[in-house]
Amino acid sequence: MDKSISIKNKKALKNITIEKRSKIIEKMNLWVNRITLVYPGIILLIDLILKVNGKEDTSLYKLIFQLVTPIFIIVPIYMLIKLHGLILNKQQETNDTIDIPRKAISRYGRAIWNDARANIDYTKGITVLLEHGFDTLSQKLFASLVTLTATLAAVERGATACLIYLLIILGPYLFSFWSIEQIKQNKKERKMSEYLLLTISVFINLLAFILYFILVMVVYFSSMSTEVFFWVCLLLSIGLILFIGYDYYGLIQSIKLRSEEGSKKQENQ
């Protein structure tokens, strides 16, 4: 009896954690809406004040505004990722594990074997992310990064680096927006392919954010040459593609292993 009560308390705490995180994200989204309404005017005002006073575009005040807005938007996106993680953890605690022979480890590896046994439905987090405004946050981050990059391009040594940055992120973001629209159209049965598309969209935002910070360092502090910046962007993009592909392949293999064992049990019955 005590043990069952303890399990119920743990589940209740998990539900409270998810609920609280959801409320925090909603409040953050409200602040993001407010900030993104006024920041273009603030950036333009700072530019005009700098020009009137004959100061350089690399002023410390402008640098602060260059960094603050993307941070305000990326934080709720990061919180959404944590929320998705909580949902998966909740499944892992409440789902019944599947009995899969240990000999499958030699064929699939321990990570895939563990994932198959956990019996997690990764698609359950898709609707949660969309309901908490991931698509809107993604659009706002893209719009802010483009606007801020345009102001960086006004700096004498920043035009080429800004062009490289925009060329690198434009294609992935177009794919991300298309993917989200495809996912939103399907409200019935979620598929692993949709989970892959949403995962790609999440990582595109994170990659664009990281590359933007590197771009700011390049323009403001000449931390690396334009050529090196290009290769950094390209290598990080390729690394991201390989990472997502490898991770998704593991998930598909775990689902395959799970279905194979389920088919064997049905045949034996």
N, C-alpha and C positions, 0 to 999 in steps of 0.2 A: 504493500500500500504506500509506504513512504517513498519507495523508488518511483512508483507511478506518479505521485504528486510532484516529485523532483523533476521528472521528465516534462510534466505539464508546465511547471514554472519556467523551465528552460525555453520551452516553445513560446510561452507568453513573452518572455524577455526578448526573444528573437523578433517576434511580431512588433513589439514596441520599438525596437531598434530600427526596423524597416520603416515603420510609420513616422518616427521622428526624423529619419533621414529624408523621407519624402517631403515632409513639411519644410525642412531646411532648404531643400532644392527649390521648392515653390517660392520661398522668400528670396532666394538668390536670383531666380529668374525674374522676379519683380524688379530687383535692383539693376539687373542687366538691361532690362527694357528702359529704365530711367537713364542709365548712363549712356547707352548707345544713342539716345535721342539728342543728348547735348554735346557729346565729345567731339563731333566734327566741327561744330561752331567754336569750341574751346581751342582745338588745334589750329584752326584758321586764325583765331584771335591772337594766339601766341606767335604765329608766323608773321602777322602784320605788325605786332609790337616789336618783334626782333628786327624786322626790316626798317621800321621807322627809327629805331635807335641804333641802326647800323651794326647790329650784333650778328654773329655767325648762326647758321641753322643748327649747329650742334650744341646749342645751349643746354645746360643741365636741366632747366625747367621743361624744355621740350622733350628731352630724353625721358623724364619721369612720365609724361603723358603718353609717350610712345609705348611705354611698357605697362602702364596701369590698366588700360582698357582691355588688352588681350588677357591679362591675368584675371580680371573680373569675370570674363566669359569662360575661360578654361577651367576655373575652379568648379562651377556647377557641372560641367561636363565630366570632370574627374569624380565628383560626388555621385554622378549617375553610374559611372563605372563601379564605384564601391557599392552602390545600391544593387547593381546587377550581381556583384559578388556575394552579397548577403542572401539574395534569392537563391543562388546556387548552393550556398552553404546550408540554407534551410532545407533544401531538397535532400542534401547529403545526410542531414541529421534525421529527417523524417521518413525518407524512402527506405523500403526494404531492399537490402543488398541482394544481388543475383549470385547464385552459386555457380562459379565458373572454375573449372579445373586449373590447377596451378601449372599444368603442362603447357597451357596456352601462353605462358610467359616467354617460353623459348621461341615461340613464333611471332608474337606481337610485341613483346617487351613488357616490363613491369608497369610503366606509366599507363599504357593502353589497357592492360589487364585491370588495374585499379579503377580506371575511369569506367570501364564496362561494368564492373561489379557495383559501382556507386549508383548506376541507373539514373543518371541526371538528364533531365530534359532541358537542354540549353536554349531551346526556342521560347521558353516561358518568359524570359527577360526581354524579349523583343517589344512586346506591347507596352511593358512598363517604361522602357526608355522613351518610346514615342509619346506615351501619355504624359510624361514629365518634361516634354518640350525639347528633346534632343535635336529634332529637325530644325526647330527655330534657333536654338543655340548655335548649331552648325552654320546656319545662314548668317547669323549675326557675327560670328567669329570671322567667317570669310570676308564679309563686307568691311569689318573693321581692319583686317589685315591688308586688304587692298587699299583702303583709304590711307592708312598709316604708311604703307609702302610708297604711295604716291607722294606723300610729304617728304619721305626720306630721299626720293629720287631728285628732289630739288637741291640736295647737297651736291657739291661739285664732283666728288669722288664716289657718289652713291648710285648714279643712274644705271650703270652696267650691272652692278650687283642686284639692284632692285628688279631689273629686267629678267635676270636669271631666276630670281626667286619667284616672280609671277609666272614665268613659263613652267617652272617646276610644279607649282601648286595648282595651276588652273585646270589642267586635264584631270588630275585626281579628284578635285572638288566637283567638276561637272559630272564625273562618274558617281561620286558620292550622292549628289542631289538626285540624280536619276535613280539610283538604287533605293533611296529613301522613299521616293514616289512610288516605286514598284511595290515596296513593302507595305506602304500605307493603303494601297488598293486592295490588298488581300487581308481581310479581317476574319477569315474563317479558320483555316487550318495552317498553322505556321510550319515552315520547312527549314531544314538545316541550311539550304542555299540562302535563305533570307538572313539567317544568323551570320553566315559568312559575309554577306553584303553589309550588314550593320556593323560587324566587326571591322571591316575595311574602312567604313565611314568614320568610326571612332578613331582609328589609328591615323587616318588622313588628317583629322583635326589636330591630333597630338603632334604629328610630324610637321604640319604647317606652323604650329605654335613654336616648336623647337627651332625650326629653320629661321623663323622670324627673329628670334632672339639672337641667333648667330648673325643674321643680316644686320641687326642694330649694332652689334659689336664691330662688324666689318666697317660699317659706315661711320660710326662715331669714333672708333678707336683704332681703325686700320689694323685690326688684329690678325688679318690674313689677306692675301692677295685675292683678286676677283677669280682668278683661275682655280686657286685652291678652294674657294667658296663653292664654285661650280661642282668640283669633284666631291666635296663634302655632301652637298645636296643630293647628288646622283647616287653616291654610295649608301647614304642613309635611306634613300627611297628604295634601292634594290634590296638592302638589308631588311627593310620592312616587308617587302613582298615575299621574301624567302621565309621570314619568321611567320607571317600569317599563313602561308602555304603549308609549312611544316606543322603548325599547330592544328590547322583544319584537317590535314591528312590524318593526324592522330585521333581526332574526334570521330572522323568517318570510320576509321579502323575499329575504334571501340564500339561504335554502333553495329558494325558488321559482326564483331565477335559476340556481342549481346544477342543479335538476331540468330546467329548460328547456334548458340547454346539453346535458345528458345525453341528453334525448330527441332533440335535433337530431343528435347524433353517431350514435345508434342508427339514425335514419332514413337518414342518409348511407351507413351501412354496408350 
